[in-house]
Amino acid sequence: MPEKVITTKVLCYVVRDGHLLVFRHTDFSYEEVGIQVPGGSVRPGEDPADAAVREAREETGLFDFTVVRKLGEIEYDISPLRFEIQRRHVFEMALHGATPDRWASQEDHDGEHEPTRFECFWIPLRAAHVLQSGQGALVSRLFD
């Protein structure tokens, strides 16, 4: 088995009116990728809170995000998809301004790869147990 690398990631719990912002990949099935919250890699030298805002913008196509608070850090072993342990900084975030119930978005990857297409939507917080790959691990802290 390959040696596992450790990566630094962020997860964004964007909450509005008792609902959580999530997305699904439109080019893959639920069985392959599930339902996710915005998130991604922290760039070298980047503050995790800044990375959370950047990732939320990149994946949703929306821009008016603010960090409400940091909920904590967790580690998640994503093997066997990748032999990687993710150190995840988890943030509660707010989105200001009106949004539709559902919308299409895409992440362009700075033009380095083909765009990744998403469908973004809101689910009730009580349904956050459906999040894939341990992404819902700190949802209960939203109620602290």
URRA-V251684 format. One record per pair of residues at least 6 apart in sequence whose ideal C-beta (glycine too) atoms are under 6 Angstrom apart, sorted by the first residue. I is the first residue (numbers start at 1). J is the second residue. If there is no record, write none. Layout:
I|J ; I|J
This chain:
2|83 ; 4|83 ; 4|85 ; 5|84 ; 6|85 ; 7|84 ; 7|86 ; 8|42 ; 8|87 ; 9|41 ; 9|86 ; 9|88 ; 10|39 ; 10|48 ; 10|51 ; 10|52 ; 10|55 ; 10|89 ; 11|37 ; 11|39 ; 11|88 ; 11|90 ; 11|135 ; 12|37 ; 12|38 ; 12|39 ; 12|52 ; 12|56 ; 12|91 ; 12|93 ; 13|92 ; 14|21 ; 14|93 ; 14|95 ; 18|125 ; 19|122 ; 19|124 ; 20|123 ; 20|125 ; 20|128 ; 21|122 ; 22|35 ; 22|37 ; 22|123 ; 23|36 ; 23|118 ; 23|120 ; 24|35 ; 24|119 ; 25|33 ; 26|117 ; 26|119 ; 27|117 ; 34|132 ; 35|130 ; 35|131 ; 36|132 ; 36|135 ; 37|135 ; 38|55 ; 38|56 ; 38|59 ; 39|55 ; 40|55 ; 42|48 ; 42|51 ; 48|89 ; 49|67 ; 52|91 ; 53|65 ; 56|65 ; 57|63 ; 58|107 ; 59|107 ; 60|105 ; 60|120 ; 61|105 ; 64|96 ; 64|97 ; 65|93 ; 65|95 ; 66|94 ; 67|91 ; 67|93 ; 68|92 ; 68|93 ; 68|94 ; 69|92 ; 70|91 ; 71|90 ; 71|92 ; 71|138 ; 71|141 ; 72|90 ; 72|138 ; 73|89 ; 74|88 ; 74|137 ; 75|85 ; 75|87 ; 76|86 ; 76|134 ; 77|85 ; 78|84 ; 78|86 ; 90|138 ; 102|121 ; 103|120 ; 104|119 ; 105|118 ; 105|120 ; 106|115 ; 106|117 ; 107|116 ; 108|115 ; 128|136 ; 128|139 ; 129|136
